């Protein structure tokens, strides 16, 4: 899923883990951004990471997380 830039979206929450089918939580929340892109620089070499994203709208409602990316 790619962000669409929907006018109702305030920002995106990005989650990362080393387990493919992880559950999102505050523990694996790595960033919140209004940008339509994200670069992850805080990584370890030879480590595989998996990501999920949620969108937060202007009413502070959260979308379901994306499938694992």
Secondary structure, 3 states (H helix, E strand, C coil): CCCCCCCCEEEEEEEEECCCCCCCCCCCEEEEECCCCCCCCCCCCCCCCEEEEEEEECCCCECCCCCCC
